Amino acid sequence: MGATSGNGDDASGHGFSQPDTSSMKKAYARWAPVYDLTYRRLTAPGRRAAVEAGLACGRTILEVGAGTGMSLEEYPSDCSVIATDLSEDMLKLAMRKVREQGLGHVKGVVVMDGCHLGFPDGAFDAVSAQMMITLVPDPEGALDEFARVLRPGGEIILVNHFGADGGLQARLEEAVAPLVSKVGWSSAFKIARLDAWARQRGDFTRVGVQPLNPFGFFKLVRLRKAG
């Protein structure tokens, strides 16, 4: 999970509010030293699935919201990976991993807002964003930016908690909503919102949803750009 800019307002009328930028930066500065210890095991299935999905698209990958860089360790040496995050404190730990582990496939670790990416059009085979899309003040705007830097035929790969449409899981999510909202996970954000974005654009198709452990709470969603 990485940081992106937020403004605290209701996100595009979809019924949940976003953390503001200053509070997010402060929160991640506090979390950075213990983040890996806390989340490494919990997020491992999602990291590995996201890396596998990205590699299926090609070898030039953008990691948005890369945080402390746990995913960077999962890529093979023949890749070209760039990692971005809004939190400088998180990325300092990512850069330490790159140096200490000799991750030569990581070509850049850059402080950057996921809603305003400083890369040319069509530069990447895949754009991966883990545990961050619900933190963005304008998720559709961020997806548009991911789409811009993605080559035709490439994929946006999202790993996140997406709310269930109904049933027991939806009731459980509602019960724990106050707790998970503190780390940016909102059950109000559903996969249907991604589908609506893709339909509105007309050049993206959802090509997969993969439930992940533990218990399918997190899911990997693949959105493919028309070739």
Buried (B, 14 or more C-beta within 10 A) or exposed (E): BBBBBBEBEEBBEBEBBBBBBEEBBBBBBEBBEEBBEEBEEEBBBBBBBBBEBBBEBBBBBBBBBBBBBBBBBBBEEEBBBBBBBBBBBBBBBBBEBBEEEEBEBBBEBBEBBBBEBEBEEBBBBBBBBBBBBBBBBBBBBBBEBBBBBBBEEBBBBBBBBBBBEEEEBBEBBEEEBEEBBEBBBBBBBBBEBBBEBBEEBEEBBBEEEBEBEEEEBBBBBBBBBEE
